[in-house]
Amino acid sequence: MDDGCGSNFFLEESLLVRFFYYMNIITAIGLIYLFKRAFEVQELGQKFLDQLSKESRDWIELPGITSPRFWQQFLNPFNFPRDCTIFENVPYWTQEERLSAQRNDGHESIFDMALDIYQPYSVEAGDDRPVLFYVHGGGWTMGSKKFVGPLLTEMLSYDWIVVSVDYRRHSKLGYPTQLMDCKRALRWVRNEIRIFGGNPRNIVVAGDAAGGQLACLLSSTANQSEYQPGFEDVDTTVQGVLGLSAVVNLVDLENYSNHDCRIHFIKQVARREDSPESAENLKFLTEHSPRFRLKGPGVPCMMIHGDIDTLTPVQHVRDFVNHFQNTCTAPITYLEVPGGHHCFHLISSPRSWYVTIAASQWLNYHFDGIHNNNNNNNNNNVDTRGVGGGSGRKLQIHEIVEWDWTV
């Protein structure tokens, strides 16, 4: 009897060992395949940088497996911001907006109407450095301004000011509350960012997924009064757009999405009545799809998208890029990333590192004349005049406009 129990035990143990042995082999093969696909991005990114170097006269080589930077990133994959001062949870509401938000959505809603500012130690008030205005994703109802990925630390290393924005995600009024909150944050940045060393006339908006849709609309709805209640006269223009896994087509009549994005957006995000296919709601979806808002000269744009993204179909972004090229005179750059899933850039990997480096060089080339050996005065997209007559003097801390908070 004991021998039988012992045989069964060892048989079960043997089967379990074999199971995990084969699972380890399959996992190892899968990791090797994923790693190989990640390195395909190195070739794509290097071609992009080579092309950019012909115009900027700066040649940059992406770090390979023999590079110290590659192993530094590989062994320490976390992207905690370093060498900077972080101003957290800075409110961007006015008193009237605070009272309105509390009345409609409760007291705690105002804590979502805040932003974080990352100021490199080497940057001082009045330095007029470029500003990256980042809007997080999360389907318009989730997410946090803390999730910005490696792009934040990369741009801080180039002495950019980074502003990460939060917005109300559960307002009873529904969308476009998210868009209007982002415009309120942009208004605050335009008025206050010089005290942190940023240039209010050199702001690039960026975002991932739903945040990419909001970033694109911040550009295409600049100065439109219906999205700026109470601050209709404030200039909300931006100088560039960077979209990462961005949502650009909410209508999706071709049904490329593997989920019904129309129902989700109309019912859960916008909280609208009637069917998503009703004429009124289709018009609403069209008005808030970046793909259908392209017009005029536009601003320099870069779109980065994974070719296996199942949440925001790559076909939508390809269509957006083609329409941009046919409609706008501003330049557009598109990187379609092999093996890139939805928001792959938020996870540390060779794929995300290479894409981050490519994006940073695009940002520096178009919006920063210091780090790419180009003179800002030759950049038609950027106004580098100092606030207050262009004197270039550095503001003192007491000159900040009061917005119901203190430094």
C-alpha positions as CSV (number, residue, x, y, z in Angstrom):
1,M,0.0,0.0,0.0
2,D,2.8,2.4,0.9
3,D,4.7,1.4,-2.2
4,G,1.6,2.3,-4.3
5,C,1.2,5.6,-2.7
6,G,4.9,6.3,-3.2
7,S,4.7,5.4,-6.9
8,N,1.7,7.7,-7.4
9,F,3.5,10.5,-5.6
10,F,6.6,10.2,-7.7
11,L,4.6,9.8,-10.9
12,E,2.6,13.0,-10.1
13,E,5.8,14.8,-9.2
14,S,7.5,13.6,-12.5
15,L,4.5,14.9,-14.5
16,L,4.6,18.2,-12.7
17,V,8.4,18.6,-13.3
18,R,7.9,17.8,-17.0
19,F,5.1,20.3,-17.2
20,F,7.1,23.2,-15.8
21,Y,10.2,22.0,-17.9
22,Y,8.2,22.3,-21.1
23,M,6.6,25.6,-20.0
24,N,10.1,27.0,-19.3
25,I,11.2,26.0,-22.8
26,I,8.1,27.6,-24.4
27,T,8.6,30.7,-22.3
28,A,12.2,31.0,-23.2
29,I,11.4,30.7,-26.9
30,G,8.7,33.3,-26.6
31,L,11.0,35.7,-24.8
32,I,13.7,35.2,-27.5
33,Y,11.1,35.9,-30.2
34,L,9.9,39.0,-28.4
35,F,13.4,40.2,-27.8
36,K,14.2,39.7,-31.5
37,R,11.1,41.6,-32.6
38,A,12.1,44.4,-30.2
39,F,15.4,44.7,-31.9
40,E,13.6,45.2,-35.2
41,V,12.7,48.6,-33.8
42,Q,16.4,49.5,-33.5
43,E,16.7,49.3,-37.3
44,L,13.5,51.3,-37.8
45,G,14.6,54.0,-35.3
46,Q,18.0,54.2,-36.7
47,K,16.7,54.9,-40.2
48,F,14.5,57.6,-38.8
49,L,17.4,59.2,-36.9
50,D,19.7,59.0,-40.0
51,Q,17.1,60.8,-42.0
52,L,16.7,63.4,-39.3
53,S,20.5,63.9,-39.1
54,K,20.5,65.0,-42.7
55,E,18.5,68.0,-41.7
56,S,19.8,68.7,-38.2
57,R,23.4,67.8,-38.9
58,D,23.5,65.8,-35.7
59,W,24.1,62.1,-36.0
60,I,22.9,59.8,-33.2
61,E,23.4,56.1,-33.0
62,L,20.9,54.0,-31.0
63,P,22.6,52.0,-28.2
64,G,23.1,48.4,-29.2
65,I,23.8,45.3,-27.1
66,T,27.4,46.4,-26.6
67,S,26.5,49.8,-25.4
68,P,26.8,50.6,-21.6
69,R,23.5,52.5,-21.9
70,F,21.7,49.4,-23.2
71,W,22.7,47.4,-20.1
72,Q,22.1,50.2,-17.7
73,Q,18.5,50.4,-19.0
74,F,18.2,46.6,-19.1
75,L,19.4,46.1,-15.5
76,N,17.5,49.1,-14.1
77,P,14.3,49.3,-16.1
78,F,12.5,51.7,-13.8
79,N,12.1,55.2,-15.1
80,F,12.0,57.3,-11.9
81,P,12.7,61.0,-12.6
82,R,16.1,62.1,-11.4
83,D,17.9,65.5,-11.1
84,C,14.7,67.5,-11.0
85,T,12.4,69.2,-8.7
86,I,8.8,67.9,-8.7
87,F,5.9,70.2,-7.9
88,E,3.0,67.8,-7.3
89,N,-0.7,68.2,-7.4
90,V,-0.7,71.8,-8.5
91,P,-4.4,72.9,-9.0
92,Y,-5.2,74.7,-12.2
93,W,-8.8,75.7,-11.4
94,T,-10.1,79.1,-10.6
95,Q,-12.3,79.7,-7.6
96,E,-15.4,79.8,-9.8
97,E,-14.4,76.5,-11.5
98,R,-13.7,74.9,-8.1
99,L,-17.1,75.7,-6.8
100,S,-18.8,74.5,-10.0
101,A,-16.9,71.2,-9.9
102,Q,-17.7,70.6,-6.3
103,R,-21.4,71.4,-6.9
104,N,-21.6,69.0,-9.9
105,D,-19.2,66.2,-9.0
106,G,-18.5,66.4,-5.3
107,H,-15.7,67.8,-3.2
108,E,-13.1,65.3,-4.2
109,S,-13.4,66.0,-7.9
110,I,-11.2,69.1,-7.6
111,F,-8.3,66.8,-6.7
112,D,-8.4,65.5,-10.3
113,M,-8.0,69.1,-11.6
114,A,-4.3,69.2,-10.9
115,L,-0.9,68.8,-12.6
116,D,2.6,67.8,-11.8
117,I,5.6,69.9,-12.9
118,Y,9.1,68.4,-13.4
119,Q,11.8,71.1,-13.4
120,P,15.4,69.9,-14.1
121,Y,17.9,71.2,-11.5
122,S,19.8,73.0,-14.3
123,V,16.8,75.1,-15.3
124,E,15.9,78.3,-13.6
125,A,12.9,80.7,-13.8
126,G,12.9,82.6,-17.1
127,D,15.1,80.2,-19.0
128,D,12.4,79.7,-21.6
129,R,12.9,76.0,-22.1
130,P,10.5,73.9,-24.2
131,V,7.5,72.4,-22.4
132,L,6.2,68.9,-22.8
133,F,2.5,69.0,-21.8
134,Y,1.6,65.3,-21.2
135,V,-1.9,63.9,-21.0
136,H,-2.3,60.3,-19.7
137,G,-4.5,57.7,-21.1
138,G,-6.9,55.2,-19.5
139,G,-10.0,55.2,-21.7
140,W,-11.0,58.7,-20.4
141,T,-12.3,57.1,-17.2
142,M,-9.1,55.6,-15.6
143,G,-5.4,56.4,-15.4
144,S,-3.2,58.8,-13.6
145,K,-0.8,61.6,-14.3
146,K,1.9,59.5,-12.6
147,F,2.1,57.2,-15.6
148,V,4.1,58.9,-18.2
149,G,6.8,56.3,-19.1
150,P,10.4,56.7,-20.1
151,L,9.7,59.8,-22.3
152,L,9.5,61.9,-19.1
153,T,13.0,61.1,-17.9
154,E,14.4,61.3,-21.5
155,M,13.1,64.9,-22.0
156,L,14.2,66.0,-18.5
157,S,17.8,64.9,-19.5
158,Y,17.5,67.5,-22.3
159,D,16.4,70.2,-19.9
160,W,12.8,70.3,-21.0
161,I,10.1,71.2,-18.6
162,V,7.6,68.4,-18.3
163,V,4.0,68.9,-17.1
164,S,1.8,65.9,-16.5
165,V,-1.9,66.6,-16.4
166,D,-4.8,65.0,-14.7
167,Y,-8.5,65.6,-15.4
168,R,-11.9,64.6,-14.1
169,R,-12.6,61.1,-15.3
170,H,-16.0,60.6,-13.6
171,S,-17.8,63.8,-14.1
172,K,-21.6,63.6,-14.1
173,L,-21.5,65.9,-17.1
174,G,-19.5,63.4,-19.1
175,Y,-17.2,64.1,-21.9
176,P,-16.0,66.7,-23.1
177,T,-15.3,67.6,-19.5
178,Q,-11.9,65.8,-19.9
179,L,-11.0,68.0,-22.9
180,M,-12.1,71.2,-21.1
181,D,-10.1,70.4,-18.0
182,C,-7.0,69.8,-20.2
183,K,-7.6,73.3,-21.7
184,R,-7.9,74.7,-18.2
185,A,-4.5,73.1,-17.4
186,L,-3.1,74.5,-20.6
187,R,-4.4,78.0,-19.7
188,W,-2.6,77.7,-16.4
189,V,0.7,76.6,-18.1
190,R,0.5,79.5,-20.5
191,N,0.2,81.9,-17.6
192,E,2.6,80.3,-15.1
193,I,5.2,78.1,-16.7
194,R,7.9,80.8,-17.0
195,I,8.4,80.8,-13.3
196,F,9.5,77.2,-13.6
197,G,11.8,77.9,-16.6
198,G,9.4,77.0,-19.4
199,N,8.5,78.9,-22.5
200,P,4.7,79.5,-22.7
201,R,5.0,80.0,-26.5
202,N,6.8,76.7,-27.0
203,I,4.4,74.0,-25.7
204,V,4.2,70.5,-27.3
205,V,1.2,68.4,-26.2
206,A,1.6,64.7,-26.0
207,G,-0.5,61.8,-24.8
208,D,-1.1,58.1,-25.0
209,A,-4.3,56.3,-26.0
210,A,-7.2,58.4,-24.8
211,G,-4.7,61.0,-23.8
212,G,-3.4,61.0,-27.4
213,Q,-7.0,61.9,-28.5
214,L,-7.1,64.7,-26.0
215,A,-3.7,66.0,-27.1
216,C,-4.7,66.0,-30.8
217,L,-7.9,67.9,-29.9
218,L,-6.1,70.4,-27.8
219,S,-4.3,71.4,-31.0
220,S,-7.3,71.2,-33.4
221,T,-9.7,73.0,-31.1
222,A,-7.4,75.8,-30.1
223,N,-9.2,79.0,-29.1
224,Q,-12.6,77.5,-29.7
225,S,-14.9,79.2,-27.2
226,E,-17.3,76.2,-26.7
227,Y,-14.5,74.3,-25.1
228,Q,-13.2,77.2,-23.1
229,P,-16.1,78.3,-20.9
230,G,-15.1,81.4,-18.8
231,F,-11.8,81.8,-20.6
232,E,-12.9,82.2,-24.2
233,D,-10.3,84.9,-24.9
234,V,-7.3,82.9,-23.6
235,D,-4.9,81.7,-26.3
236,T,-4.7,77.9,-26.2
237,T,-2.6,77.3,-29.3
238,V,0.2,74.8,-29.1
239,Q,3.3,74.3,-31.2
240,G,3.3,70.5,-31.8
241,V,1.6,67.2,-31.1
242,L,3.0,63.8,-30.2
243,G,0.6,60.9,-30.1
244,L,1.5,57.5,-28.6
245,S,-1.0,54.7,-29.4
246,A,-3.5,57.5,-29.8
247,V,-7.2,57.2,-30.4
248,V,-7.9,59.1,-33.6
249,N,-11.2,57.7,-34.9
250,L,-14.2,57.3,-32.5
251,V,-16.7,56.7,-35.3
252,D,-15.0,53.5,-36.6
253,L,-17.6,52.8,-39.3
254,E,-15.2,50.1,-40.7
255,N,-15.4,48.3,-37.3
256,Y,-11.6,47.8,-37.1
257,S,-11.8,47.8,-33.3
258,N,-12.2,44.4,-31.6
259,H,-14.6,46.1,-29.1
260,D,-17.4,48.5,-29.7
261,C,-15.7,51.8,-29.1
262,R,-18.8,53.8,-30.1
263,I,-21.0,52.3,-27.4
264,H,-18.2,52.7,-24.8
265,F,-17.6,56.3,-25.7
266,I,-21.2,57.4,-26.0
267,K,-22.6,55.6,-23.0
268,Q,-19.6,55.3,-20.5
269,V,-17.5,58.4,-21.4
270,A,-19.9,61.0,-22.8
271,R,-23.0,59.7,-21.0
272,R,-25.2,60.6,-23.8
273,E,-28.7,59.3,-24.6
274,D,-29.9,57.5,-27.7
275,S,-28.1,54.9,-29.8
276,P,-24.4,55.4,-30.7
277,E,-25.5,55.0,-34.3
278,S,-28.0,57.9,-34.1
279,A,-27.3,60.8,-36.4
280,E,-26.7,63.2,-33.5
281,N,-24.3,60.8,-31.8
282,L,-22.4,60.0,-34.9
283,K,-22.0,63.7,-35.5
284,F,-20.7,64.0,-31.9
285,L,-18.2,61.2,-32.4
286,T,-17.0,62.7,-35.7
287,E,-16.5,66.1,-34.0
288,H,-14.3,64.6,-31.4
289,S,-12.3,62.3,-33.7
290,P,-8.8,63.8,-34.5
291,R,-9.0,62.1,-37.9
292,F,-12.0,64.3,-38.9
293,R,-10.7,67.6,-37.4
294,L,-7.7,68.0,-39.6
295,K,-7.6,71.4,-41.4
296,G,-5.5,74.4,-42.2
297,P,-1.7,74.4,-41.9
298,G,-1.7,72.4,-38.6
299,V,1.3,72.0,-36.3
300,P,4.2,69.5,-36.5
301,C,3.0,66.1,-35.5
302,M,4.5,62.8,-34.7
303,M,2.5,59.6,-34.3
304,I,3.9,56.4,-32.9
305,H,1.8,53.2,-33.0
306,G,2.3,49.5,-32.6
307,D,1.4,47.3,-35.5
308,I,-0.4,44.7,-33.3
309,D,-2.4,47.2,-31.2
310,T,-5.8,45.6,-30.6
311,L,-7.4,48.5,-28.7
312,T,-6.6,51.4,-31.0
313,P,-6.4,49.9,-34.5
314,V,-3.3,50.7,-36.5
315,Q,-5.5,51.2,-39.6
316,H,-7.0,54.3,-38.0
317,V,-3.6,55.9,-37.5
318,R,-2.5,55.1,-41.0
319,D,-5.6,56.8,-42.3
320,F,-5.0,59.8,-40.0
321,V,-1.4,60.2,-41.3
322,N,-2.5,60.0,-44.9
323,H,-5.3,62.5,-44.4
324,F,-2.8,64.8,-42.5
325,Q,-0.4,64.7,-45.4
326,N,-3.2,65.6,-47.9
327,T,-4.8,68.3,-45.7
328,C,-2.1,70.1,-43.7
329,T,1.1,71.8,-44.7
330,A,2.9,71.1,-41.4
331,P,5.2,68.1,-41.3
332,I,4.1,64.8,-39.9
333,T,6.3,61.9,-38.8
334,Y,4.9,58.4,-38.4
335,L,6.7,55.4,-36.7
336,E,4.8,52.1,-37.0
337,V,6.5,49.8,-34.4
338,P,6.9,46.1,-35.2
339,G,5.5,44.0,-32.5
340,G,4.2,47.0,-30.6
341,H,1.0,46.4,-28.5
342,H,-1.2,49.0,-27.0
343,C,0.8,51.5,-25.0
344,F,4.0,49.4,-25.3
345,H,6.0,52.6,-24.6
346,L,5.0,52.5,-20.9
347,I,6.8,49.2,-20.3
348,S,10.6,49.2,-20.2
349,S,12.0,47.2,-23.1
350,P,14.5,47.7,-26.0
351,R,11.5,48.6,-28.1
352,S,10.3,51.4,-25.8
353,W,13.8,52.7,-25.3
354,Y,14.5,53.1,-29.0
355,V,11.1,54.7,-29.7
356,T,11.7,57.1,-26.8
357,I,15.1,58.1,-28.2
358,A,13.5,58.7,-31.6
359,A,10.7,60.7,-30.1
360,S,13.1,62.8,-28.1
361,Q,15.2,63.7,-31.1
362,W,12.1,64.6,-33.1
363,L,11.1,66.9,-30.2
364,N,14.5,68.5,-30.0
365,Y,14.8,69.0,-33.7
366,H,11.5,70.8,-34.1
367,F,11.2,72.7,-30.8
368,D,14.6,73.1,-29.2
369,G,17.4,75.0,-30.9
370,I,19.9,74.5,-28.1
371,H,20.4,70.8,-28.1
372,N,20.3,70.2,-31.9
373,N,22.6,73.0,-32.9
374,N,19.7,74.8,-34.7
375,N,18.9,78.4,-33.9
376,N,15.4,78.9,-32.4
377,N,15.0,82.0,-34.5
378,N,15.0,79.9,-37.6
379,N,12.2,77.7,-36.3
380,N,8.9,78.9,-37.6
381,N,6.9,76.9,-35.1
382,V,8.4,78.5,-31.9
383,D,8.1,82.0,-30.5
384,T,11.1,82.5,-28.3
385,R,10.3,86.1,-27.3
386,G,10.4,86.6,-23.5
387,V,7.2,87.6,-21.8
388,G,7.1,91.2,-20.9
389,G,8.6,92.9,-24.0
390,G,11.1,90.2,-24.8
391,S,13.7,91.4,-22.3
392,G,14.7,87.8,-21.5
393,R,15.0,88.6,-17.8
394,K,14.3,85.9,-15.3
395,L,11.1,86.2,-13.3
396,Q,11.2,86.3,-9.5
397,I,9.1,83.9,-7.6
398,H,6.7,86.6,-6.3
399,E,5.8,87.5,-9.9
400,I,3.7,84.4,-10.4
401,V,0.0,85.0,-11.1
402,E,-2.1,84.0,-8.2
403,W,-4.3,80.9,-8.8
404,D,-5.2,80.1,-5.2
405,W,-2.0,78.3,-4.4
406,T,1.4,79.2,-3.3
407,V,4.9,78.0,-4.0
